[in-house]
């Protein structure tokens, strides 16, 4: 699964700091998710999707989507 958080975040003109404030998820955690160093939890994906006004499925790429 490839996380598309960076693509969606930049498409919405949102900085890491802005997203961190909107979601309550730490900037470093968001950065690690974007860089594939850690996988987001379902709760984090939902929180991010709400903050970016998109669907959870817009945030990742998978053959099983």
Phi and psi restraints in degrees (range 20) as a CNS / XPLOR table:
assign (resid 1 and name C) (resid 2 and name N)
       (resid 2 and name CA) (resid 2 and name C) 1.0 -105.1 20.0 2
assign (resid 2 and name N) (resid 2 and name CA)
       (resid 2 and name C) (resid 3 and name N) 1.0 127.0 20.0 2
assign (resid 2 and name C) (resid 3 and name N)
       (resid 3 and name CA) (resid 3 and name C) 1.0 -83.1 20.0 2
assign (resid 3 and name N) (resid 3 and name CA)
       (resid 3 and name C) (resid 4 and name N) 1.0 130.8 20.0 2
assign (resid 3 and name C) (resid 4 and name N)
       (resid 4 and name CA) (resid 4 and name C) 1.0 -106.4 20.0 2
assign (resid 4 and name N) (resid 4 and name CA)
       (resid 4 and name C) (resid 5 and name N) 1.0 27.7 20.0 2
assign (resid 4 and name C) (resid 5 and name N)
       (resid 5 and name CA) (resid 5 and name C) 1.0 -59.8 20.0 2
assign (resid 5 and name N) (resid 5 and name CA)
       (resid 5 and name C) (resid 6 and name N) 1.0 -45.9 20.0 2
assign (resid 5 and name C) (resid 6 and name N)
       (resid 6 and name CA) (resid 6 and name C) 1.0 -58.9 20.0 2
assign (resid 6 and name N) (resid 6 and name CA)
       (resid 6 and name C) (resid 7 and name N) 1.0 -44.3 20.0 2
assign (resid 6 and name C) (resid 7 and name N)
       (resid 7 and name CA) (resid 7 and name C) 1.0 -60.8 20.0 2
assign (resid 7 and name N) (resid 7 and name CA)
       (resid 7 and name C) (resid 8 and name N) 1.0 -46.6 20.0 2
assign (resid 7 and name C) (resid 8 and name N)
       (resid 8 and name CA) (resid 8 and name C) 1.0 -68.9 20.0 2
assign (resid 8 and name N) (resid 8 and name CA)
       (resid 8 and name C) (resid 9 and name N) 1.0 -40.7 20.0 2
assign (resid 8 and name C) (resid 9 and name N)
       (resid 9 and name CA) (resid 9 and name C) 1.0 -63.0 20.0 2
assign (resid 9 and name N) (resid 9 and name CA)
       (resid 9 and name C) (resid 10 and name N) 1.0 -44.9 20.0 2
assign (resid 9 and name C) (resid 10 and name N)
       (resid 10 and name CA) (resid 10 and name C) 1.0 -71.5 20.0 2
assign (resid 10 and name N) (resid 10 and name CA)
       (resid 10 and name C) (resid 11 and name N) 1.0 -33.1 20.0 2
assign (resid 10 and name C) (resid 11 and name N)
       (resid 11 and name CA) (resid 11 and name C) 1.0 -60.9 20.0 2
assign (resid 11 and name N) (resid 11 and name CA)
       (resid 11 and name C) (resid 12 and name N) 1.0 -34.8 20.0 2
assign (resid 11 and name C) (resid 12 and name N)
       (resid 12 and name CA) (resid 12 and name C) 1.0 -90.0 20.0 2
assign (resid 12 and name N) (resid 12 and name CA)
       (resid 12 and name C) (resid 13 and name N) 1.0 6.9 20.0 2
assign (resid 12 and name C) (resid 13 and name N)
       (resid 13 and name CA) (resid 13 and name C) 1.0 53.8 20.0 2
assign (resid 13 and name N) (resid 13 and name CA)
       (resid 13 and name C) (resid 14 and name N) 1.0 48.0 20.0 2
assign (resid 13 and name C) (resid 14 and name N)
       (resid 14 and name CA) (resid 14 and name C) 1.0 -118.2 20.0 2
assign (resid 14 and name N) (resid 14 and name CA)
       (resid 14 and name C) (resid 15 and name N) 1.0 130.4 20.0 2
assign (resid 14 and name C) (resid 15 and name N)
       (resid 15 and name CA) (resid 15 and name C) 1.0 -82.6 20.0 2
assign (resid 15 and name N) (resid 15 and name CA)
       (resid 15 and name C) (resid 16 and name N) 1.0 165.6 20.0 2
assign (resid 15 and name C) (resid 16 and name N)
       (resid 16 and name CA) (resid 16 and name C) 1.0 -59.3 20.0 2
assign (resid 16 and name N) (resid 16 and name CA)
       (resid 16 and name C) (resid 17 and name N) 1.0 -41.7 20.0 2
assign (resid 16 and name C) (resid 17 and name N)
       (resid 17 and name CA) (resid 17 and name C) 1.0 -64.0 20.0 2
assign (resid 17 and name N) (resid 17 and name CA)
       (resid 17 and name C) (resid 18 and name N) 1.0 -42.8 20.0 2
assign (resid 17 and name C) (resid 18 and name N)
       (resid 18 and name CA) (resid 18 and name C) 1.0 -63.0 20.0 2
assign (resid 18 and name N) (resid 18 and name CA)
       (resid 18 and name C) (resid 19 and name N) 1.0 -43.4 20.0 2
assign (resid 18 and name C) (resid 19 and name N)
       (resid 19 and name CA) (resid 19 and name C) 1.0 -65.9 20.0 2
assign (resid 19 and name N) (resid 19 and name CA)
       (resid 19 and name C) (resid 20 and name N) 1.0 -38.6 20.0 2
assign (resid 19 and name C) (resid 20 and name N)
       (resid 20 and name CA) (resid 20 and name C) 1.0 -61.1 20.0 2
assign (resid 20 and name N) (resid 20 and name CA)
       (resid 20 and name C) (resid 21 and name N) 1.0 -42.0 20.0 2
assign (resid 20 and name C) (resid 21 and name N)
       (resid 21 and name CA) (resid 21 and name C) 1.0 -66.9 20.0 2
assign (resid 21 and name N) (resid 21 and name CA)
       (resid 21 and name C) (resid 22 and name N) 1.0 -39.1 20.0 2
assign (resid 21 and name C) (resid 22 and name N)
       (resid 22 and name CA) (resid 22 and name C) 1.0 -70.3 20.0 2
assign (resid 22 and name N) (resid 22 and name CA)
       (resid 22 and name C) (resid 23 and name N) 1.0 -33.0 20.0 2
assign (resid 22 and name C) (resid 23 and name N)
       (resid 23 and name CA) (resid 23 and name C) 1.0 -101.0 20.0 2
assign (resid 23 and name N) (resid 23 and name CA)
       (resid 23 and name C) (resid 24 and name N) 1.0 -23.8 20.0 2
assign (resid 23 and name C) (resid 24 and name N)
       (resid 24 and name CA) (resid 24 and name C) 1.0 80.1 20.0 2
assign (resid 24 and name N) (resid 24 and name CA)
       (resid 24 and name C) (resid 25 and name N) 1.0 6.3 20.0 2
assign (resid 24 and name C) (resid 25 and name N)
       (resid 25 and name CA) (resid 25 and name C) 1.0 -93.4 20.0 2
assign (resid 25 and name N) (resid 25 and name CA)
       (resid 25 and name C) (resid 26 and name N) 1.0 134.4 20.0 2
assign (resid 25 and name C) (resid 26 and name N)
       (resid 26 and name CA) (resid 26 and name C) 1.0 -59.6 20.0 2
assign (resid 26 and name N) (resid 26 and name CA)
       (resid 26 and name C) (resid 27 and name N) 1.0 146.9 20.0 2
assign (resid 26 and name C) (resid 27 and name N)
       (resid 27 and name CA) (resid 27 and name C) 1.0 -58.2 20.0 2
assign (resid 27 and name N) (resid 27 and name CA)
       (resid 27 and name C) (resid 28 and name N) 1.0 -42.4 20.0 2
assign (resid 27 and name C) (resid 28 and name N)
       (resid 28 and name CA) (resid 28 and name C) 1.0 -66.4 20.0 2
assign (resid 28 and name N) (resid 28 and name CA)
       (resid 28 and name C) (resid 29 and name N) 1.0 -36.4 20.0 2
assign (resid 28 and name C) (resid 29 and name N)
       (resid 29 and name CA) (resid 29 and name C) 1.0 -65.3 20.0 2
assign (resid 29 and name N) (resid 29 and name CA)
       (resid 29 and name C) (resid 30 and name N) 1.0 -45.1 20.0 2
assign (resid 29 and name C) (resid 30 and name N)
       (resid 30 and name CA) (resid 30 and name C) 1.0 -61.1 20.0 2
assign (resid 30 and name N) (resid 30 and name CA)
       (resid 30 and name C) (resid 31 and name N) 1.0 -41.5 20.0 2
assign (resid 30 and name C) (resid 31 and name N)
       (resid 31 and name CA) (resid 31 and name C) 1.0 -62.1 20.0 2
assign (resid 31 and name N) (resid 31 and name CA)
       (resid 31 and name C) (resid 32 and name N) 1.0 -42.4 20.0 2
assign (resid 31 and name C) (resid 32 and name N)
       (resid 32 and name CA) (resid 32 and name C) 1.0 -64.9 20.0 2
assign (resid 32 and name N) (resid 32 and name CA)
       (resid 32 and name C) (resid 33 and name N) 1.0 -36.8 20.0 2
assign (resid 32 and name C) (resid 33 and name N)
       (resid 33 and name CA) (resid 33 and name C) 1.0 -65.1 20.0 2
assign (resid 33 and name N) (resid 33 and name CA)
       (resid 33 and name C) (resid 34 and name N) 1.0 -47.1 20.0 2
assign (resid 33 and name C) (resid 34 and name N)
       (resid 34 and name CA) (resid 34 and name C) 1.0 -59.5 20.0 2
assign (resid 34 and name N) (resid 34 and name CA)
       (resid 34 and name C) (resid 35 and name N) 1.0 -36.4 20.0 2
assign (resid 34 and name C) (resid 35 and name N)
       (resid 35 and name CA) (resid 35 and name C) 1.0 -91.5 20.0 2
assign (resid 35 and name N) (resid 35 and name CA)
       (resid 35 and name C) (resid 36 and name N) 1.0 6.0 20.0 2
assign (resid 35 and name C) (resid 36 and name N)
       (resid 36 and name CA) (resid 36 and name C) 1.0 73.5 20.0 2
assign (resid 36 and name N) (resid 36 and name CA)
       (resid 36 and name C) (resid 37 and name N) 1.0 15.8 20.0 2
assign (resid 36 and name C) (resid 37 and name N)
       (resid 37 and name CA) (resid 37 and name C) 1.0 -81.3 20.0 2
assign (resid 37 and name N) (resid 37 and name CA)
       (resid 37 and name C) (resid 38 and name N) 1.0 -21.6 20.0 2
assign (resid 37 and name C) (resid 38 and name N)
       (resid 38 and name CA) (resid 38 and name C) 1.0 -146.6 20.0 2
assign (resid 38 and name N) (resid 38 and name CA)
       (resid 38 and name C) (resid 39 and name N) 1.0 152.9 20.0 2
assign (resid 38 and name C) (resid 39 and name N)
       (resid 39 and name CA) (resid 39 and name C) 1.0 -97.6 20.0 2
assign (resid 39 and name N) (resid 39 and name CA)
       (resid 39 and name C) (resid 40 and name N) 1.0 137.7 20.0 2
assign (resid 39 and name C) (resid 40 and name N)
       (resid 40 and name CA) (resid 40 and name C) 1.0 -74.6 20.0 2
assign (resid 40 and name N) (resid 40 and name CA)
       (resid 40 and name C) (resid 41 and name N) 1.0 150.3 20.0 2
assign (resid 40 and name C) (resid 41 and name N)
       (resid 41 and name CA) (resid 41 and name C) 1.0 -78.2 20.0 2
assign (resid 41 and name N) (resid 41 and name CA)
       (resid 41 and name C) (resid 42 and name N) 1.0 165.6 20.0 2
assign (resid 41 and name C) (resid 42 and name N)
       (resid 42 and name CA) (resid 42 and name C) 1.0 -60.8 20.0 2
assign (resid 42 and name N) (resid 42 and name CA)
       (resid 42 and name C) (resid 43 and name N) 1.0 -39.5 20.0 2
assign (resid 42 and name C) (resid 43 and name N)
       (resid 43 and name CA) (resid 43 and name C) 1.0 -61.7 20.0 2
assign (resid 43 and name N) (resid 43 and name CA)
       (resid 43 and name C) (resid 44 and name N) 1.0 -43.0 20.0 2
assign (resid 43 and name C) (resid 44 and name N)
       (resid 44 and name CA) (resid 44 and name C) 1.0 -64.3 20.0 2
assign (resid 44 and name N) (resid 44 and name CA)
       (resid 44 and name C) (resid 45 and name N) 1.0 -42.8 20.0 2
assign (resid 44 and name C) (resid 45 and name N)
       (resid 45 and name CA) (resid 45 and name C) 1.0 -59.9 20.0 2
assign (resid 45 and name N) (resid 45 and name CA)
       (resid 45 and name C) (resid 46 and name N) 1.0 -43.2 20.0 2
assign (resid 45 and name C) (resid 46 and name N)
       (resid 46 and name CA) (resid 46 and name C) 1.0 -64.1 20.0 2
assign (resid 46 and name N) (resid 46 and name CA)
       (resid 46 and name C) (resid 47 and name N) 1.0 -44.4 20.0 2
assign (resid 46 and name C) (resid 47 and name N)
       (resid 47 and name CA) (resid 47 and name C) 1.0 -62.0 20.0 2
assign (resid 47 and name N) (resid 47 and name CA)
       (resid 47 and name C) (resid 48 and name N) 1.0 -42.9 20.0 2
assign (resid 47 and name C) (resid 48 and name N)
       (resid 48 and name CA) (resid 48 and name C) 1.0 -66.1 20.0 2
assign (resid 48 and name N) (resid 48 and name CA)
       (resid 48 and name C) (resid 49 and name N) 1.0 -43.8 20.0 2
assign (resid 48 and name C) (resid 49 and name N)
       (resid 49 and name CA) (resid 49 and name C) 1.0 -60.1 20.0 2
assign (resid 49 and name N) (resid 49 and name CA)
       (resid 49 and name C) (resid 50 and name N) 1.0 -41.7 20.0 2
assign (resid 49 and name C) (resid 50 and name N)
       (resid 50 and name CA) (resid 50 and name C) 1.0 -63.2 20.0 2
assign (resid 50 and name N) (resid 50 and name CA)
       (resid 50 and name C) (resid 51 and name N) 1.0 -45.2 20.0 2
assign (resid 50 and name C) (resid 51 and name N)
       (resid 51 and name CA) (resid 51 and name C) 1.0 -64.7 20.0 2
assign (resid 51 and name N) (resid 51 and name CA)
       (resid 51 and name C) (resid 52 and name N) 1.0 -34.0 20.0 2
assign (resid 51 and name C) (resid 52 and name N)
       (resid 52 and name CA) (resid 52 and name C) 1.0 -95.4 20.0 2
assign (resid 52 and name N) (resid 52 and name CA)
       (resid 52 and name C) (resid 53 and name N) 1.0 1.1 20.0 2
assign (resid 52 and name C) (resid 53 and name N)
       (resid 53 and name CA) (resid 53 and name C) 1.0 53.8 20.0 2
assign (resid 53 and name N) (resid 53 and name CA)
       (resid 53 and name C) (resid 54 and name N) 1.0 56.9 20.0 2
assign (resid 53 and name C) (resid 54 and name N)
       (resid 54 and name CA) (resid 54 and name C) 1.0 -144.2 20.0 2
assign (resid 54 and name N) (resid 54 and name CA)
       (resid 54 and name C) (resid 55 and name N) 1.0 177.3 20.0 2
assign (resid 54 and name C) (resid 55 and name N)
       (resid 55 and name CA) (resid 55 and name C) 1.0 -86.1 20.0 2
assign (resid 55 and name N) (resid 55 and name CA)
       (resid 55 and name C) (resid 56 and name N) 1.0 150.7 20.0 2
assign (resid 55 and name C) (resid 56 and name N)
       (resid 56 and name CA) (resid 56 and name C) 1.0 -55.3 20.0 2
assign (resid 56 and name N) (resid 56 and name CA)
       (resid 56 and name C) (resid 57 and name N) 1.0 -40.4 20.0 2
assign (resid 56 and name C) (resid 57 and name N)
       (resid 57 and name CA) (resid 57 and name C) 1.0 -65.3 20.0 2
assign (resid 57 and name N) (resid 57 and name CA)
       (resid 57 and name C) (resid 58 and name N) 1.0 -16.8 20.0 2
assign (resid 57 and name C) (resid 58 and name N)
       (resid 58 and name CA) (resid 58 and name C) 1.0 -74.2 20.0 2
assign (resid 58 and name N) (resid 58 and name CA)
       (resid 58 and name C) (resid 59 and name N) 1.0 -14.4 20.0 2
assign (resid 58 and name C) (resid 59 and name N)
       (resid 59 and name CA) (resid 59 and name C) 1.0 -94.0 20.0 2
assign (resid 59 and name N) (resid 59 and name CA)
       (resid 59 and name C) (resid 60 and name N) 1.0 -3.8 20.0 2
assign (resid 59 and name C) (resid 60 and name N)
       (resid 60 and name CA) (resid 60 and name C) 1.0 -148.4 20.0 2
assign (resid 60 and name N) (resid 60 and name CA)
       (resid 60 and name C) (resid 61 and name N) 1.0 160.2 20.0 2
assign (resid 60 and name C) (resid 61 and name N)
       (resid 61 and name CA) (resid 61 and name C) 1.0 -115.7 20.0 2
assign (resid 61 and name N) (resid 61 and name CA)
       (resid 61 and name C) (resid 62 and name N) 1.0 129.6 20.0 2
assign (resid 61 and name C) (resid 62 and name N)
       (resid 62 and name CA) (resid 62 and name C) 1.0 -155.4 20.0 2
assign (resid 62 and name N) (resid 62 and name CA)
       (resid 62 and name C) (resid 63 and name N) 1.0 149.0 20.0 2
assign (resid 62 and name C) (resid 63 and name N)
       (resid 63 and name CA) (resid 63 and name C) 1.0 -70.4 20.0 2
assign (resid 63 and name N) (resid 63 and name CA)
       (resid 63 and name C) (resid 64 and name N) 1.0 -16.2 20.0 2
assign (resid 63 and name C) (resid 64 and name N)
       (resid 64 and name CA) (resid 64 and name C) 1.0 -104.7 20.0 2
assign (resid 64 and name N) (resid 64 and name CA)
       (resid 64 and name C) (resid 65 and name N) 1.0 15.2 20.0 2
